[in-house]
Amino acid sequence: MRLSLLALAAGAAVLTLSSNAHAQQPSAVSETALRAHLSFLADDLFEGRGTGQRGGLLTVRYLETQAALVGLQPIPGGGYRQKVEIEGSKLLEGSATFSAGGKTFTPVLGKDIVMGTRSGKDNVAFDAPLVFVGYGATAPEENWDDYKGLDAKGKILVMMVDDPQPTAEEPNRFAGKAYTWYGRWVYKYEEAARRGAAGVLLIHTTPSASYPWSVPANGFGNERFGLKGHGNQMEGWLHEDTARALFAAGGHDLDKLRAQAERRDFRPVDLKVAAKVALRSAIRQVEEYNVVGIVPGSDPKLKEQAVVYSSHWDHMGMAAAKPGDDPKADRIYNGAIDNASGTAALLAMAAEAVKQPAKRTQIFLWPAAEEQGLLGAAAYVAKPVWPLAQTAADLNLDSLNFVGRTRDIGVAGAERSSLYETSQQVAKAMGLKIAPAVPDLSGAYFRADHFAFAKAGVPAFNVGSAVFSGDGHFEFEHHQHASSANMKGFKDHYHQVSDEYRPEWDLSGMVQQAQFTLNLGYAVANAPAMPTWKKGEAFGSVKR
């Protein structure tokens, strides 16, 4: 009898330990819930979830209702909304006249040059000299400064896209063949604005930009958005042929200056070209909202720290009808994969997280206006719901796997921090492998919401699939060739009206990706210490 009592006591102790362990682990993400949210958010009813459009307001209302329904706690002050003040700018009329060597050039808007304003002013007019600043990069960790001694105020800065290229002597400078933050057009515009430049013109080539001239031409032909109070008087792109002609008029050879710009001793070059710029734009102020919900941590001390899960709710919205358009033509950019998939997954994940809180607090964040330049995520980081110094990580979801289960999981960007080792452990526990790393040739790490956190010093990455990487090179459990081809085929629907929900999709891979992300979040939330950046990683030194 005594032995039986001891056995019962021991069994009870085991059950107690198991129960405690279970209380800090997430339950299974529901495919039914995920599919229901996905099909609804991608419906025509939401009109493509556009920034500054009715569909965006409907989306926010749906998300905050669902956040309350699953039991997420509101943010301090009440409610689930965080205001994001956005400025829209659409060029109505614009001209840039360049004078050099006794000649005058007026490039054709859309064909030779594209430009707009982020100043918030409906009328902008100024005269300014052009200065070539190479790649326009200031990178202390690379011992690189393209601005050496230049007072940029009142000048139009002309610069190249991409990074300084690797050399035989330095094959790994600026991440070798991969893209770094300094290569992104967003960085170049931001750095110029910080220095008080009058304007910025990027020299377009398809290899350096990784897309054809039509992309910036179309982008600047539509309304562009930015955070209120941030931006240059004028910013745009020069077609390479236009840049070559302007350089020559000032007595310079474009290719020779490009070659000089590959050296650390490069200094800014006065192009001896004067510009007269006039822009008339329609400016409007837009209030958008991030949606944020909280699962408080269970540990008395660790609950003061938090793990963030993020996934943007917006897409391209509904295009305005133009004269002559077919009235029956589809004008709704539903964004089923990009990114109703991630939005829906986050809702399904939150429903499980509230059932079994982790030690650290968990924050579910649906940022606005990602498609407009990570604006919602940037606004969150500028005024975070949780102190960034107490934020352990941001795990982002964007454009999830709609093909089927895989034997591996993509974690590109995790290698920058200790999140990679944690990802390995979580993957192994789920019977998964980490997908092979591939060079980031298109700057994917800098093009999703997690990057706003990384810039602020918080370890972060996009928990990827073949959709986001665009290569389809993942190991599928079934029908490898057909599944991979199906995944690669998404590029034909990316940012097109054809990105629509299909009931026949196999969402088991999407659930798998969501589950891995939630499991990883719990591993971070329950760990004794917060993640750390790898030694030498540029973002590790950013002050929070």
N, C-alpha and C positions, 0 to 999 in steps of 0.2 A: 504494500500500500504506500509506504514511504517513497519507494522507487517510482511509483506511478505519479505521486505528487510532484517529485522532483522533475520527472519527465514533462508533466504538464506545465510546471513553472518555466522549464527551459523552453518548451514550445511556445509559451506565451511571450517570453523574452524575444525569441526569434521573430514571432509575429509582430511584436512591437517595433523591432528594428526594421523589419521589412516594410511595415506600415509607414514609418518615418521616412525611409528611403523613397518609398512610392510617392509620398506626399510632396517630394521635391523633384519628381519626374513628370513630364507631360504625358497625357493620355493621347490616344490616336486621333490624328486630324481626320475629320469627317469628309469623305469625298462627296457625300450627298450635299452637305452644307456648302462646300467649295463650288460645286457645279451650279447650285441654285444661285449663289451670289454672282458667279461669273456670267451665267446666261442673262441675268437681270441687268447687271451693270453694262453689258455689251449690247443691250437692246436699243433699238432706235429711239425708244422713249427718252433715253439720256442724251441723245443728240451728239454723241461723240465726246461728252464730258469736256467741252472746250473751256479754256481760260477766258473769263469775261463773258461767258455765254450762259444761257438759261440751263443748259445741260450740266454745267459745272455746279450751279446752285442746287439742282436736284440731287446730284451726287453727294454733295456735302450733307444735305439733309438725310439722305439714306444712310450714310456712314455713321453719323452721330446717333441716329435712331438705333442702328444695329449695335453700336458700341454700348449704348445703355442697355439694350436687350440682353446681350451676353454677360453683362455685369462688370464691364470696365468702369473704373472710377473716373470721374471728371477731373480736369486739371484744376490747380489752385485758382480760386476765383469763381469756379463753377462752369459747367458746360464742357463741351468737347471741341470747341472751335478756337483756333489761334489765328488772329487776323494777319493777312499778308498784303501789304500795300504795294500795288503793282502799277506801273505806268505803261500805257500802251502808246506806241508811236507809229504812224503810217505816213510815209512820204507822199505828199500830193504833187509837189513840184520841186525839182532840184537841178542845180547846175554847178559844175566845177570847171573853171577856166584856168589853164596853166600857161604861164609865160616863161620862156627861157631862150637865150640866144637869139633874141629878136623875133622869135616865133610864138604864136599863140595856139594852144590846143584846147578844144572843148570836146572831151570824150562823150560818146553816146551813152546815156544812162541805160543800164541793163545789158548793153552789148560790150562796152569798154570799161565801165565802172559801175559799181553799185554803192549806195551810201544811204545813210539815215542819221538821225540824231537820237541820243539818249539823254539829252540835257533837260527834258521836260518843257522846252520852249517850242512854241508853234512856229516861230520865225527865227532862223539863225543865219547870220551873214557875217563873214569875216575874211580878212586877208591874212595869209600866213606863208612862210617859207617851208619847203620840203626838206626833211633831213632823213637820210637812210641810217637806220640803227640796227642793221644786220637782222638777227633773230629777235631782237627786242627782249632779250633775257637777262635777268640779274639772278644768278644762282651761286650763292656763297659756297655751297658744298662742292661745287664744280670749279671754284675759283674763276668764275666767269662773270663779266659785266659788259654788256653791249652799250651801256649808257655813259661810260667813262667821262665824268666831268660835264656832261651835257645838261644845260638848263632847258628842259623840254617845254616850258611855258610859252604859249603862243605859237607853237610850231605844229606842223602836220608831220607825224612820224610814219615813215614808210618802212615796212619790215617784211621779212620772209615768214612763211608758215613752217611748222615742224621745228626740230631741234638741231643744234650743231651735230654734224654727222660723225660717226666713229672713224678713227684712223688706224693705221697699222700699229702706231705707237700707243694709241689709247683706244682699243677696240670696245671698251665698256663705258666711254664717256657718254653722259646723258643716256644711260641705259642701253648703249649699243644701238642695235637696229630697232629697238622698241621705242614707243612714244613716251615722253615724260610730260608733266604738267606744263613745262615751259614751252612746249610745242603747240599747245592748244590756243586757238584764236581767243577764247575767253580770257585766258591769262594775259595775252598780249594787250587786249583792250583794257583790262583792269589795271595793268601796270602803267599804261600810258595815262589813264585817268588819275592814278595816284600821283603821277608826276606833273599833272596840270597841263598836259598837252592840249592843243586846240583840236586835234583830230588824229585819226589813225587810218592808214590804208595798208591792207595786207596784199602782198603779191600772190596771186593765185597760180598754182600749177596743179594739175590733177594728181601727180605723185605725192607732192608735199602735203596737199590738203586731204588726200585719200578719197576725193569725190570731184566730179566735173564742175565746170563753171556754172552750170545750170542750178546747182544747189544754192550757192550764195545769191545768184540772180533771182531765183524764186523766193528765197527767204526774205530778201530785202524788198521784194515787190509786195509783200503782205505786211500786216500789222506786226510789229515786233514788241516784245515785252521786256521790262527790266524792273528791278526793285526801285522804288521811288527814291530819287536823290542820288542815284548811282549812274555814272556813264559820261561819255564824251560829247562835246558839241557835235562832232561829226565822226562817224566811223564807217568803214566800208572795205571794199576789195577792189583791186586793180587787176584787170586781165593782164596776163604776162606780156602780150604784145604792146599794150598801152604803157606798161611800166618800162619796157625796153625803149620805146620812143621818147618818153619823158626823160629817162636817164641820158639818152644820147643828146637830147636838146640842151641839157645842162653840161655836156662835155664829158659824160661818164659812160663807161661800159658796164652794163648790168651784170654780165657774167664775171667780169673781173672783180666787181664789188662783192658779188656772192662768194667768190673764192676767198677774198680777204676776210669776210665775215665768218669763215670757218676757223679763224685763228683767235687765240685769246687776246692778242695785242690789237685786235680790231678796235677802231675808234669811230664814233659817229661821223658821217660825211654830209656836209652841206651840198645838196644836189644842184644848187644855183637855179632852182625852179621856184617861181612864185605862184601861189594859188589864190583864186578868188572864189569863195564858196557861198552859195545861197540855197537855203533849204526852207521849204514851207511844208509843215507837217500837221496832221490831225493828232492832237494829244488828248488822251483820256485817262482818268484815274479809275482804277479797278480795285475793288476790295474782294480778295479771294480768301480762302481759309484752309489752313492745315486742319486735319482732324486728329485729335490726340486722346488716347485713353490709357489708364494706368492700372496695373495689377501690383498692389503694395507687396513688398517683400515680407518674408516670414521671420527673418533673423533680426533680433533687436538692434544689432549694429550694422550688419551688411545691408539692411533695407534702406540705408541712407545713400547707397550707391545703386546704379540702375543700368540695365541693358536695354537698348533701343532696337526695335524691329521697324523697318520702314519700307514703304512701297507707295509710289505716287499714284494718285487717283485720276489724273488728267490725261486727256489725249488731244487730238487736233480739232475736235469739235465739228461743227457743221459749216461747210463752205457756203458763202453767199452766192445766190444765183446771179448769173451774168446775162446780159442781153444775148439772145440767140441760143442759150443753153436749152437742151432737151428738158422739158419740165418733169419728165419721168426719170431723169438721170439721178443716180445715187449721189448725194452730197454729204452723207454722214460718215465720218471717220470713226467707226465704232470702237476701234482699239481693243479688240477682244483679248489678244495676247499681250499687246502693249497698251495699257497695262491693267486691264480688268482682271487678268489672271493673278497678278501679284496682289492687287487690291482685295480680291476675293479670298486668296490664300491667307492674308493677314487677318481677315475676319474669322475664318475657320480656325486659325491658330489661336486667336484671342479667346475664342469660346472654350478651348481646352486649358489655356493658361490660367483662367480665373478659377478653374476647379481645383488646381493644385499649385498654389503659389510657390515660387522658388525663394531662395534666401534673399537674393537681391530683388529690388523692385524691377518690374518689367514695364516698358513703355511701348505702346503700339502707336506708330506715327504714319499717317497718310498725308504726305506732303502735296501741296498744290504746285501747279506750273512747272513741273519738271521739264516738260517739252519746250519750255521757253528759256531754259538755261538753269535748271536746278533752283528756281527762285524760292519755292516753298521751303526746301531744305535749308537754303542759305538764311531765310528769315527765321527759321527755328533756331539755328545755331547762333544767330545774332541775339536772340532773346529766348534762350532755352527754357523749357518747362522744368527741367532738372539741371543743376549745375554741371557744366561740361567737365569740370575737374572730378566730379563724382559719377561720370558716365563711363562705364567700362568698355562699351563697344557699340557700334551700330552694324546690324546685319540687314542688308537690303535685298529686296526681291524685285525683279523687273523682267517681264517677258518670260514666263515659265514654260516648262516642258509640257507640250500637248500631245506627244507621240506615244509615250509608254515608259514603263520602268526601265531604269538603267542599272548597270553594275558599278558605275562610278558616279562621282559628283564633282562639279566644277567649283573650285574655290580660288580662282585667279584674283590676286590682290591680297589674299590671306597671308602669303609668304612674307609680307612686309612687317608682320607682327607675330606674336606668339599665338595668334588665332589659328595659324596654320597647324601647329602641333595639336591644339585642341580639336581642330577639324579632323585631323587624322584619327584621333581617338574616337570621336563620335562616329566617323565613317566606319571604322573597324567594328564598333559595337552594332552597327546596322547592317553589317555584311557588305559594305561598299568599299570601293577603292577611291582614292583621290585621282581625278582625271589628270593626265599629263599636262604639264605647263607648256604653254606656247608663247612666243614673243608677242607683246602687246603692240602690234604694228599700227593700230588705229586709235590708240589712246582710250580704250574702253574703260579703264579704271577711273578716268576723269570725267566720264559722261553719264554717271548715274548718281542718285541722291546721296549715297554713302560718302561721296567725295567731299561734300560740304563738311561732314564730320571729320574726315581725315585732315582737311586743311586746318581745322581747329584743334588738331592734336589727339582726336579720339580714334583708336584703332577701328578700322571699318573696311568692309568689302562687300561686293555684290555676290550673293550666293548663286553662282551661275549655272546655266545649262547651255546646251548647244545653241539654243535660240539666241542668247545674248552674245555668245562668242562668235556666232555666225558661221561656224565651220561644220557643225554637225558631227564632229569626230568624237562621239561618245559610244560607249559599249551598251547597246540595248539588249534587254533580256530576250527579245524576240525579233526576228526579221531584221537583222542588222542593216542590210543594204537598203531595203525599202524604208525603214525607220529613219535612217540617216538622211536619205534623199528627201523624205517628207520634212524633216527638220530644216535642211538647207533651203527647201522651197519657200520657207517663210519670208526670205528676203524679197520675194516678189510681192508680198502683201504688206511689208513693213511701211508704215505711214501711208497706206493706201486705203481706199474705202472698202477694199476686199478683206481687211482684217476683221472678220466677223465670226461670231460664235457658231460652232457646228456641233450639233447634238451627238454626232458619231465619234467625236474625239475620245481617245483613251486618256483619262485624267489620272491614271494610276501613277504616272511619272510626276505629275504636278503635285499630287499628294505626297509622294516620296520626297520631293524637293522641299515642300513646306514642312514636312516632318523633320527632315534633317536640319533645317534652319531653326525650328523650335527646339529640337534636342540640343543643338549647338548653343542656343541662347541659354538653356538651362545649365549646360555645362559651365558656361561663363558665369552665370548668375550664382551657381553653387560653389564655385572655386574659392579657395582661401584668399587669393590675391587677384587683382584686376590684370587684364592683358597688358603687355608691354610691346613697344615698337622694337624692331630689330636694330642693332647697332649700325649707325651710319645711314639709317633711313631718313630721308629729308623731312618727312612729316612728324617724326618723333620729337623734333626740336621746337615745333610750333607751340606757342604759349596758349594755354587755355584760359 
